[in-house]
Amino acid sequence: MRVTHPSHPLCGRDFEFVAHRQNWGDDRVHLHDDRVHLHDENGQLFSLPAGWTDVAAADSFVVIAAGRCAFTADGLLAVWCHTFE
């Protein structure tokens, strides 16, 4: 499994895939690597949003925008809706 989020410090690194789960409505992948120390005192198991890895197909908006847009339409709509709750 490869981290693909361009701003993540582990971008481009490959890790051992452990699981793909929904945690509290968040689509996440759990990865394993002895060299990374995230979330676990032993540094062996950590999770990232699935969209930050190559587990799922790339978002078509992100591909077409090619880094020229920091926000997706769905993300902006979610922020707008949240302001009126």
C-alpha positions in Angstrom: 0.0 0.0 0.0 1.4 3.4 -1.0 0.8 6.8 0.7 -0.3 9.1 -2.1 -1.3 12.4 -0.4 1.1 15.0 -1.7 1.4 16.9 1.6 1.9 13.9 3.8 5.5 13.3 5.0 5.2 9.6 4.1 4.0 10.3 0.5 5.5 7.8 -1.9 6.4 5.2 0.8 5.0 1.7 0.6 3.7 -0.1 3.7 2.2 -3.5 4.5 -1.6 -3.4 4.2 -3.4 -4.7 7.3 -7.1 -3.7 7.0 -9.6 -1.4 5.3 -12.3 -0.2 7.7 -15.0 2.4 8.4 -14.2 4.1 11.8 -16.9 6.4 12.9 -17.9 7.0 9.3 -14.3 7.6 8.2 -12.9 5.3 5.5 -9.5 4.3 6.8 -6.7 1.9 6.0 -4.5 0.3 8.7 -0.9 -0.1 7.8 2.2 -1.8 9.3 5.8 -0.7 9.2 8.5 -1.1 11.9 10.2 2.2 10.9 7.2 4.5 11.4 6.1 5.7 14.8 2.6 6.9 14.5 -0.3 6.3 17.1 1.4 3.2 18.6 4.1 3.1 21.1 5.8 0.2 19.3 5.5 2.1 16.0 4.1 -0.9 14.1 0.5 -0.3 13.3 -1.0 3.0 12.2 -4.0 4.2 10.1 -4.6 6.9 7.5 -7.6 8.0 5.6 -8.1 5.7 2.7 -8.2 8.6 0.3 -4.6 9.4 1.2 -3.4 6.0 -0.2 -3.7 4.0 -3.4 -6.3 1.6 -1.8 -9.1 3.4 -3.7 -9.3 5.0 -7.1 -8.1 8.6 -7.2 -10.8 11.2 -6.9 -11.6 12.4 -10.5 -11.7 16.1 -9.4 -8.3 15.8 -7.8 -6.8 14.2 -10.9 -8.3 16.8 -13.2 -7.4 19.8 -11.0 -3.8 18.5 -10.9 -2.9 20.5 -7.8 -4.4 23.7 -9.0 -7.3 23.7 -6.5 -7.0 23.2 -2.8 -10.7 22.3 -2.2 -13.2 19.9 -3.8 -16.8 20.9 -4.5 -18.0 18.3 -2.0 -15.6 19.6 0.7 -16.8 23.2 0.2 -20.4 22.1 0.3 -19.8 20.3 3.5 -18.2 23.4 5.1 -21.1 25.6 3.9 -23.7 23.2 5.3 -21.9 22.9 8.6 -22.0 26.7 9.1 -25.8 26.6 9.1 -26.3 23.7 11.5 
